[in-house]
Amino acid sequence: MDSGNKRVLIVAAVAVEKEAVLRGLRQNSGPYDVLAAGVGPVAAAAQTAKQLASGQYQLVISTGIAGGFAGRAEMGSIVVSEAIIAADLGVNTQEGFCSLAELGYGPVRVQTPAGLAKKVTDKLRQAGLEVCSGPVLTVTTATGTAEGEAELSRRVPGAAAEAMEGYGAAWAASLFGLPSLEIRAISNQVGPRDSGRWRIKEALTVLEKAYLVLAEEL
């Protein structure tokens, strides 16, 4: 993307994710600002909005490691958002979950521009990385059971990944009239919580590789 002097804001949650992104961008002097905003959608929204108010930007990317849905995004792969969805923003009723949108109180989905998602996905795939594009879910409580995974898969068909910040950053971007994208490296599978099987170091390496590939493209 090329919009004069406007910059790309890349929003991670924690320092190790920010550092992986910076390592990937290390040979590029492009217009990137990389932020470690904190964990969760509130921190992401607040810090993203604060940063956007201080400069001229063309795109916001939420990024880091995430859980992948089995059969869609396996450990060590990359997920590129088609949409960024606040998956647990709503109420539980006797009939089941009812989203904020269904209640009539506002959207729970921010769409990634289709051309941008395709461009990024194709570029990563051409570089030999395992990548898929699909809905990326934002939750405030990470899923830790098979029942929770099944419910999210039912609620959002085709869901590819689950993280905790994307919708906050995307919502802030929308307030400034900016497009948003989410790029996640998969460190674990959504479902029964088993930290012994997580592959965080490997996922951070994949995240670094993704930004090395994309440094000239965004």
DAUR-V54713 format. One record per residue. RES is the residue in one small letter. PHI is phi in whole degrees, -180 to 180 (* if undefined). PSI is psi in whole degrees, -180 to 180 (none if undefined). NEAR is the number of other ideal C-beta (glycine too) atoms within 8 Angstrom. Layout:
RES,PHI,PSI,NEAR ; RES,PHI,PSI,NEAR
This chain:
m,*,141,7 ; d,-139,106,3 ; s,-129,60,5 ; g,65,-125,4 ; n,-94,7,5 ; k,-73,149,8 ; r,-110,169,11 ; v,-108,127,14 ; l,-99,122,13 ; i,-110,120,11 ; v,-114,113,15 ; a,-103,174,14 ; a,-91,-49,13 ; v,-128,169,10 ; a,-61,-39,6 ; v,-66,-32,7 ; e,-71,-45,15 ; k,-57,-44,12 ; e,-64,-38,8 ; a,-64,-42,13 ; v,-63,-45,15 ; l,-63,-37,9 ; r,-63,-40,10 ; g,-66,-33,15 ; l,-90,3,13 ; r,-60,-29,6 ; q,-98,13,5 ; n,-124,134,8 ; s,-103,27,2 ; g,-67,177,9 ; p,-85,66,6 ; y,-115,135,10 ; d,-117,128,9 ; v,-116,128,10 ; l,-125,136,12 ; a,-100,103,10 ; a,-91,-16,13 ; g,108,169,9 ; v,-89,136,7 ; g,102,160,11 ; p,-69,-30,14 ; v,-68,-49,7 ; a,-60,-43,13 ; a,-63,-44,19 ; a,-65,-46,12 ; a,-66,-48,11 ; q,-70,-35,12 ; t,-65,-46,17 ; a,-62,-42,11 ; k,-60,-44,8 ; q,-69,-41,12 ; l,-64,-31,14 ; a,-72,-14,5 ; s,-100,-1,5 ; g,-161,-176,7 ; q,-105,120,6 ; y,-127,157,12 ; q,-116,-16,9 ; l,-161,144,14 ; v,-118,130,17 ; i,-118,123,13 ; s,-91,136,18 ; t,-151,168,12 ; g,142,-159,13 ; i,-97,165,12 ; a,-163,171,13 ; g,-89,140,13 ; g,-108,148,18 ; f,-84,126,15 ; a,-57,137,9 ; g,88,-13,3 ; r,-117,-48,11 ; a,-142,107,11 ; e,-89,165,9 ; m,-59,137,11 ; g,91,-1,10 ; s,-99,175,14 ; i,-117,140,15 ; v,-116,133,18 ; v,-113,131,15 ; s,-72,137,15 ; e,-92,-33,10 ; a,-149,153,10 ; i,-117,119,16 ; i,-125,130,14 ; a,-79,96,11 ; a,-80,-19,13 ; d,-122,24,8 ; l,-91,101,8 ; g,168,-149,12 ; v,-136,152,6 ; n,-94,132,6 ; t,-123,174,7 ; q,-64,-23,3 ; e,-90,-7,4 ; g,125,-171,6 ; f,-73,139,10 ; c,-126,119,10 ; s,-75,164,10 ; l,-57,-38,11 ; a,-65,-42,11 ; e,-67,-28,7 ; l,-78,-12,9 ; g,86,20,4 ; y,-106,11,5 ; g,132,169,5 ; p,-75,157,6 ; v,-123,10,12 ; r,-133,133,9 ; v,-119,122,13 ; q,-84,135,7 ; t,-83,134,15 ; p,-52,128,7 ; a,-58,-41,7 ; g,-64,-37,6 ; l,-69,-46,12 ; a,-59,-43,14 ; k,-66,-43,9 ; k,-60,-46,9 ; v,-68,-44,14 ; t,-60,-47,12 ; d,-62,-41,8 ; k,-65,-43,11 ; l,-66,-40,14 ; r,-66,-41,9 ; q,-63,-27,6 ; a,-83,0,8 ; g,92,8,4 ; l,-86,147,12 ; e,-80,121,7 ; v,-145,145,11 ; c,-139,160,12 ; s,-118,137,11 ; g,-178,-176,13 ; p,-66,135,12 ; v,-110,125,18 ; l,-93,139,12 ; t,-106,127,16 ; v,-127,155,12 ; t,-96,-15,7 ; t,-129,117,5 ; a,-63,142,8 ; t,-72,132,12 ; g,-132,13,7 ; t,-137,158,9 ; a,-64,-36,7 ; e,-64,-40,6 ; g,-65,-41,11 ; e,-63,-43,13 ; a,-64,-39,8 ; e,-66,-44,9 ; l,-66,-40,16 ; s,-64,-36,10 ; r,-70,-41,6 ; r,-71,-37,7 ; v,-127,86,10 ; p,-57,135,5 ; g,84,4,7 ; a,-52,134,16 ; a,-106,-36,13 ; a,-150,160,17 ; e,-131,130,16 ; a,-144,-167,16 ; m,-126,5,10 ; e,-127,-21,17 ; g,-55,-47,15 ; y,-65,-35,15 ; g,-63,-47,17 ; a,-66,-40,17 ; a,-67,-38,14 ; w,-66,-43,11 ; a,-60,-43,15 ; a,-59,-41,15 ; s,-64,-32,10 ; l,-66,-25,7 ; f,-99,8,9 ; g,71,28,4 ; l,-110,148,11 ; p,-74,158,9 ; s,-137,156,16 ; l,-143,149,14 ; e,-125,131,17 ; i,-125,120,15 ; r,-128,136,14 ; a,-97,132,15 ; i,-88,119,19 ; s,-105,-16,13 ; n,-162,169,12 ; q,-97,142,11 ; v,-68,135,13 ; g,138,-150,10 ; p,-52,127,6 ; r,-73,120,6 ; d,-145,86,7 ; s,-63,-20,6 ; g,-66,-19,4 ; r,-100,-3,7 ; w,-66,149,8 ; r,-127,66,10 ; i,-69,-46,8 ; k,-59,-44,6 ; e,-64,-40,10 ; a,-66,-38,14 ; l,-66,-35,14 ; t,-65,-42,9 ; v,-65,-40,14 ; l,-60,-44,18 ; e,-59,-45,12 ; k,-62,-39,11 ; a,-61,-43,14 ; y,-76,-25,13 ; l,-64,-40,11 ; v,-68,-41,12 ; l,-90,-4,13 ; a,-55,-33,12 ; e,-96,-1,5 ; e,-105,-28,8 ; l,-81,none,10
